Amino acid sequence: KAGVTQTPRYLIKTRGQQVTLSCSPISGHRSVSWYQQTPGQGLQFLFEYFSETQRNKGNFPGRFSGRQFSNSRSEMNVSTLELGDSALYLCASSMTSGFSYNEQFFGPGTRLTVL
Amino acid sequence: QKEVEQDPGPLSVPEGAIVSLNCTYSNSAFQYFMWYRQYSRKGPELLMYTYSSGNKEDGRFTAQVDKSSKYISLFIRDSQPSDSATYLCAMRSAGGTSYGKLTFGQGTILTVHP
């Protein structure tokens, strides 16, 4: 079974630009969560999508947005990039979403560098 | 103050040593406790999952959760060079605000030298 895939793996942008990152979950998984990983803050939750609906959102500015398609693939977008947005962006998929625990499987991440 | 505190190390041990990794947390709503391992240039992979308080063992790995003290631990016995990685604790509460959200510690960098 193929794992979670993320494209592109590496990206270099300049301040003020926008960027779109893509995540394909494990086949059959309907929930996708996004995280930002930096040396200073560690892994921080951005948002979660399930059945094309955003179910939860972390404490990030509105420049960070996402969406999910009917095939469960997800994209996240960052507009007006800032230097502090340089990070590893990880997506994780799980079979479902809800109150109880659902194991999250992580992709390899997209390394974004903002110059 | 962060909801989950984890000593970032780095921790360096000889092969065969017993490794103890720990996290403390402040949110009493956390019900699900996980340990992830992350190798360089890879995403985190789940090692252990525990619900509420108690111990869980899987091969060389033992996870402990003490909710009364808000403290969780991961023990690695007979550590191997292949165990060299960053170890992340993660937690999740039950309820609507927890959908898809794991709260992570900073991660501890572990090196096991031959």
Chai-1 contact restraints between the chains, C-beta under 6 A:
chainA,res_idxA,chainB,res_idxB,connection_type,confidence,min_distance_angstrom,max_distance_angstrom,comment,restraint_id
A,S31,B,G100,contact,1.0,0.0,6.0,A-B,restraint_1
A,S33,B,G100,contact,1.0,0.0,6.0,A-B,restraint_2
A,G42,B,F104,contact,1.0,0.0,6.0,A-B,restraint_3
A,G42,B,Q106,contact,1.0,0.0,6.0,A-B,restraint_4
A,L43,B,F104,contact,1.0,0.0,6.0,A-B,restraint_5
A,F45,B,K101,contact,1.0,0.0,6.0,A-B,restraint_6
A,E48,B,Y99,contact,1.0,0.0,6.0,A-B,restraint_7
A,E48,B,G100,contact,1.0,0.0,6.0,A-B,restraint_8
A,R55,B,Y99,contact,1.0,0.0,6.0,A-B,restraint_9
A,N56,B,Y99,contact,1.0,0.0,6.0,A-B,restraint_10
A,N56,B,G100,contact,1.0,0.0,6.0,A-B,restraint_11
A,N56,B,K101,contact,1.0,0.0,6.0,A-B,restraint_12
A,L90,B,G43,contact,1.0,0.0,6.0,A-B,restraint_13
A,S97,B,Y99,contact,1.0,0.0,6.0,A-B,restraint_14
A,S97,B,G100,contact,1.0,0.0,6.0,A-B,restraint_15
A,F99,B,A94,contact,1.0,0.0,6.0,A-B,restraint_16
A,F99,B,G95,contact,1.0,0.0,6.0,A-B,restraint_17
A,Y101,B,Y32,contact,1.0,0.0,6.0,A-B,restraint_18
A,F106,B,G43,contact,1.0,0.0,6.0,A-B,restraint_19
A,F106,B,P44,contact,1.0,0.0,6.0,A-B,restraint_20
A,G107,B,G43,contact,1.0,0.0,6.0,A-B,restraint_21
A,P108,B,K42,contact,1.0,0.0,6.0,A-B,restraint_22
A,P108,B,G43,contact,1.0,0.0,6.0,A-B,restraint_23
A,G109,B,G43,contact,1.0,0.0,6.0,A-B,restraint_24
